[in-house]
Amino acid sequence: MEDLSAKANVFFNCIEKKYFSKRMSINQHALVSVISGEMKIIQADHSYIFRRGDTFLIPRNQLARVTKYPADGQPYRAVSVYFTLEFLRKYYADQKTGHSNQDIPKIKLFAQHPLLDSLFNSLLPYFSFSAELPAAIASGKVQEAITILRTIDPDIDHILGQFEEPGKIDLEDFMEKNYMFNMPAEKFGYLTGRSLTTFKKDFKKVFHTTPQKWLTKKRLDLAHYQIFEGKQKPSAVYFEAGFENLSHFSFAFKKQFGYNPTRVSR
């Protein structure tokens, strides 16, 4: 089973079953250290596998499918520190930083460093207690994490110290890359720098249909290809294609193509 113990903005995650997979909209920066097991992150045009000893930062406003699973006979275990915008704004209000035009990476992997080791080793004992981690201690650990990142990576400020909302980007390119992520239209609009109303209006201009109709067809076409060409079972593709449950997928598939997905996979 999954054991997720939240202590303010510090988390310990343990997955003991075969695997845990979830599509996520990552709304705040997350610094993760994998203790055991493995984590696979699939984004629109990148995929990553992180193993024991890896420490990495996931910048905010990312869409990803995250899978966590045991490896080498050990469950997936990791410690994460989240940096909220509110906390970062307060922290950087007293800091002097230079302006940077660098692109924000999808994932930032850090080399092993004694300061990072010290941070995560100091956090582990707190998860042995059932009591909530005091806010002052959690706040201190989050601030310590920021200080360490700024010490080992002088360019980290262009990620943590950037508070702008997503700017308006190419809608067609974004949707073609991210349609399999089952997110509400409001979220797609936000990530493309648009209000919901503007998103729907621009979507109609680009695709000549509504977001829901287009997304359903794209996801079904992807699933059909994976079943028919890839010889995969419906139960293995529905989630990857962007559907939340098999029964809804099967209903939509039959409505679109006129036959059940199990017929194609035989």
C-alpha positions, 0 to 999 in steps of 0.5 A: 500500500502507499504510505504518504506522510505529510509534514508541512512541505516535507513528505516521505513516500513509500510504495510497497506494491508492484507499482503506482502510476498517476498523471499529475499536474505539478503545481509547485517546485519539488526537490526529490531524493530517491532512497530505494526503488525507482521512479519513472517520469514521462512528459510530453517529449521527455522521459526519465528514470530515477534510482536510488541515490538520485536527487532532482528538482521538478519545476512547477507547472509540469504535466507528467505521468509518474510511476513509482515501483520497487527495485532490487528487492526494495520498495520505492521510498523517497523524501520530497521537499516542496517549495510553495510560491508563497514561501519562495516569494518571502524568501527572495524578498530579502535576496539579491538575484540577477536576471536570467534569460535561461530556459527553465528545464523540465527536470534538473538532476543534481550530482551527489553532494554532501550538503544534499546528503546531510539535508535528506539524512536529517529529515528521515528521523522525523518520519519515525514519529506519528506526531505532525512535524512542527511548522517551525522545523518544516519551515527551517528545513525548506529554507535550508534546502533552498540555501543548499541548492543556491550554494551548489548551483548558482543558476538555481535562482532562475528557477526558484526565483521566477514567479511569473505565470505561464505566458501565451504559447502555441496552442496547437503544439502544446495540445498535440504534445499533451493531449494524453494528460487528463486535465480540465480545460481550465488547466490546459488554458492556464498552462498555455497562458489563457483564461478558460474563455480565451482557451476555448475561443482559440481552440475553436479557431485552431482545431475547428471543434471543442476541446472535449471532442478533440481530446476524446478523439485524439485519445481514442485514436492513440488507444486504437493504434496501440491496440491494433498495431502494438497488439496491446490489451485495452487494460494496458493502454486506456490509462496511458491514452488519457482515460481514468477507468476501463469501463468509460474507455470501452464505452467511448471506444465502441461509440467511436469505432462501432466495436469493443476494444477487446475485438481489436486486441484478439 
